[in-house]
Amino acid sequence: MVMNIPALKNCEERIFRDDIVGVVRAADGVVVKVITENCYLTHEEKERACRWIADSGADFVKTSTAYADGGATLDDVRLMHRAVAGKCQVKAAGGVRTLDEILEYLRAGARRFGSTRSDQFVRAFRDLPEHAKQPYADFLSDLT
């Protein structure tokens, strides 16, 4: 789901959170990702949105739909990861194009990615020499 941007900008926490809580309840155990669409938000709004989203029971905050003017940035992922304080996970979407970038986003706190290049990433990772896979090892253990 995309969060209620007007409610966030107007500091209408109850409206904002009730929207997410309703989707989380309706999802009944299915993973809920809430898209913040960061390109429209200030630093403070991103932080507040992530706190409210995490406190509302969503499983993920997501940087963008990847259809607006901007996608994921490392600074945004770091901010989002700090703001959710372990209550949910961060998904980076839009603009992640290489395995090296994936590693940087993982280090920044992203645990899921939205990309049209997923198949290319999997093939590229498989083709890496074993020593080049080592920096990913800590993150891959999360998948088992």
N, C-alpha and C positions, 0 to 999 in steps of 0.2 A: 504494500500500500504506500501511497505518497502521503506524507503527513499534511496536516491542515496548516499551510503556510500563513494564511491571514490570522488564524488564532494564535500562532506563535508570535508573529510580529505585533499583535495587539496585547500580548501578555495574558491571554485568556487560557490560563493553565487548565481549568476544569474542562472547557470545551475541547481543548487539544488532547488531553489525556483520556477523556471519555470516548473519544473517537477511536483511539488505539485500543483501549481496554475492550470496547465492543468487538473489534476485529479479532483480538486475541481470544476472547470467549467464544466467538463464532467459529474460529479456526479449530477449537477443541483439540489441542495437541499438535496441530500442524504448524510447522515453522512459520513465524511471522517476521518479515523484514519490512522495516519502515524506512522509506526513502526520504532523505532530508532535502535533496536538491540544493546542495551547498552554494552553487553559483549565485543564488538569490539572497544569501544570508550573510550577516556580519559575523565576525568572530564570536561575539557574545551570543548571538542567536543560535549559532551552530552548537555552542556549548550547552545552552539552555535546552535546545531541542533534544540533544542526546541524553541529557539527564532525565527529562520528562519521558522520553521514549523508553529508556531503560527502566525507570520506575513504574512504567505502565505495563510491563511484562512482555514486551517484544523480545524476540530472540536475536535480532540483528538491527543495527542502524546501517544504512547504506548511503554512500556518498551522493549518488545521482542516478537518474534514469539513463544517463548517457545520451539523452536526446536534447538536453538544454545546452547552453553555451559552454558549460564546463563539465569536466569529469573529475575523477579522483585526483587529489594531490597528496603528497607525503605529509605536508603540514596539516591538512584536514584530517587525515587518518590518525596522526599522532594526537591531535586535539580530541577527536571522537573517542579514541581508545582511553584517554585520560578521563574524559567526561563520563563515560559509561561505568567506569570504576569496577569492571569485572561483572557487572549485572547482565550484560549481553555482549554480543560480539560485533565486530565491524566488518562490513563488506565494502570493498573498493570496486567501483564500477566506472568505466569510461576512461580511456587514455592509457591503460596499462598495456604495453606492447611487447615487452621482452621478458625473458626469464630473469635477467638481472634486476629489472624493475619489480618483478614479483617478489624477489628476495628482499628488496628494500621495503616494499609495502608490508611484507610479513614482519620484518624487524620493527616497523612502525606500529604494528598492532592489528593489521588486517588478517582475517582468518578465512575469508571467502572472496572470490573475485567474480565480477560480471564482465564477460568478454566474448566477442565473436571469434576470438583466436584460441579458444580452449583446446581444440584438437591440435593446433600447432604447438602450443605450450607442452602438451603431453608428449608429443613426438620429439620435440627439442630436448626435453628433460631425459627421455629414454636414451637419446643419442649422446648425452654428456658422458665424458669419462668418469669413472667412479670418484676420483678425487674432487671433481667439480660438483658432484652431488652433495658432498659433505656439508656445505653451509646450510643446506635445506633439511638436514637430518633432524634437528630439533623440532621443526615444524611438521615433518612427515609423521613423527611419532604420535602427534595429535590425531591422526587419521585411523590409527589402529584401535 
